[in-house]
Every structure is written in C-alpha cells, then in structure tokens.
Amino acid sequence: MNSLAFSPRGDLLAAGTQQGRIKLWNARSRQALTSFLAHTMAAVTLAFSPDGNFLVSGSSDQLVKLWEVGT
C-alpha cells in the first residue's frame, strides 16, 4: 500500500496501491467493500472530503481524481 486514509467518521479505510488501485474497507467490520483501478500508475495520496462522501486520489500519473463514496 502506498497511501492510507480514514473517513472523517472512522468507518471507512481507503488504501492506494503501487499498481494504481484503490481498495476500500469497512474499518469497523474489516470487510472489504470494493477495489478498482483508479490510475495507470501508483496511487500516492488519498483524502476524504470533510463529510466523507467523496474520496480524492492523487497519482504518479500526474492526475487527481474525485470519487463518490456513497453511503
């Protein structure tokens, strides 16, 4: 994992990988929720919006992307 971020409520954990994937877990139950290819290069930074509804990812591919997390 290259980067980690907890949602503001602490219920979600996002991880960015060297291969550009983002993995999302329920931090309380430790259950994997989703994994998707977000970037063509390493996902090096992650941050949740203050309300926890969005996740921003930055990558070595020089892109910043916004993802809707949902409820």
N, C-alpha and C positions, 0 to 999 in steps of 0.2 A: 504494500500500500504506500502510495506517495503522499496522500493527504487524507485527513480525517476532519469531520465537522459534526457536532451535535446540534440538533434543532434547539431553538430557544426554550422549549418546554422539556427538553432532555429525553423525548420519547423516540426520536429517530437518530440514527447514526449513518452518515454518508461517508464512503471511502472512495478515493480515486486511485486508479492503478497505473502502473508503468505503461500498460497497453492502451490506455485511454478509456477504460471502462469506469463507470460509476456503479457502486454497489450500495444498496440501501437496506438497512435493517431496522426492525423494531427493537430499540435498545432495552426495553423492559423485558420482553419475552425472548430476546435474542433470535428471533425468527427472521430469516432472510425474506425481504419483500420483493426486490427486483434487482436486476443487473442489466445494464445496457451499454452499448458502445457509444460514448459521448464525444470522443475526439480521436483524431488519427495518430496522435502522439500522447505522451504521458499527461494525465490529469494531475496537475501540480498544486492546485489550490481550490478549496471549496468553502462556501459560506452560505448559510441560510439567511433569508430575509427576517427582519425582526418579528413578523407574525408567523413565521415558519411555513408559509405557503409556497415559497419559492426557494430554489437552490441555484446558486451561481457557481459555475465551474470555469477555471482557467487552465490553459494547457500550453505545453511546449509548442503546439502547432500555431501559437500566437492568436488563438481565438478565446473569447469569453462568451459563455452561453448561459442562458437563463432557462431553468426547468421548473415547470409547475409540479409541486409535490402532491398537492391534494390533501384529502383528509383520510 
